């Protein structure tokens, strides 16, 4: 019984590790993104992050 539990725990840990470390890299390299497009995406992501934080602070106040 414990071997099965250990195997399930290890499999769950492997899945989490894959989702955290490997999947983003695969997604990033799945197609070519030009330097300018990367900059636009980075800027848009920063704007979304700032807006999200503003909403959180306005709710808390």
Secondary structure, DSSP 8 states (H G I E B T S, - for coil): -HHHHHHHHHHHHHHHHIIIIIHHHHHHTSS---HHHHHHHHHHHHHHHHHHHHHHHHHH-
